[in-house]
């Protein structure tokens, strides 16, 4: 029988390996994934060492001529059912759905699978015939109480908070506070019901697990949809503007900046993996280039340029000619805007 130290080290190695893969897929950070992988390798080495040094847990050996013994089974000794397999199955389903929705959902599913497997493994240890009540008490006093429970609570709370924030950021400002009030009322109602009726711990655990899974799924969907935009699109007086590329189009089709001055355009590319840039041309077709910003595959970049004389120009993406907008360089902020000029022309 494998000793307890080796079991713990094997579990830690498995968690580190799964966490490294999930972190690499979800965040793309190679350094963090390598650190988690190093944790897994270190735990595997410790497991090998404890297995060789400590050996197997001693198992009582009965004499060949010993009389067989029988023990009455107390219903309290029968292992209770576990929700961990269901959590593993839910995590696998979420990760599978994330393949079509987005990497955020894959990461959340993998984390659920890791948590479920860890709980499943811990439950198997505790229900093994060789796991004595004294061992269980030692484990609770030295590991679960002071270390494992706070860590699990922190991880679950963090992921629920992040997932819920993704939902609120993906909807409109009005819908965000409406959803927050509804969720708060539902949580308060459920807690009141639990306090009044005092159901079995299994019911409370099932409700909590269902709420956590639902929040993670909604958070993954919200993260895949992307946050609503908070940035100001343009401030002609300050000489700044912001353009966002998403779904192979700009989020704005008309921008104003001061003429004959220093200006900057903050460009955000939300089409991860697709080259976009912002280039300025004269209004005629195909137009004379005034400024060509370097392309980016994702993230944001600040373009600084010296604006030309007052007049109408175009901004385009050099990689996608359909991404085009009107750019007006104005002499001062009191000059008519693009819309006012068009109305006067009519």
RAPE-V704942 format. One record per helix or strand. SS is the DSSP state (2 for helix, 1 for strand). FROM is the first residue (numbers start at 1). TO is the last residue. Records with the same first field share a line. If there is no record, write none. Layout:
# RAPE-V704942
SS=FROM-TO ; FROM-TO
This chain:
# RAPE-V704942
1=2-2 ; 56-56 ; 234-235 ; 240-245 ; 250-250 ; 254-258 ; 262-269 ; 276-276 ; 279-282 ; 289-292 ; 296-296 ; 299-306 ; 311-317 ; 320-330
2=4-27 ; 30-54 ; 75-77 ; 84-101 ; 103-127 ; 133-170 ; 173-197 ; 201-225 ; 338-345
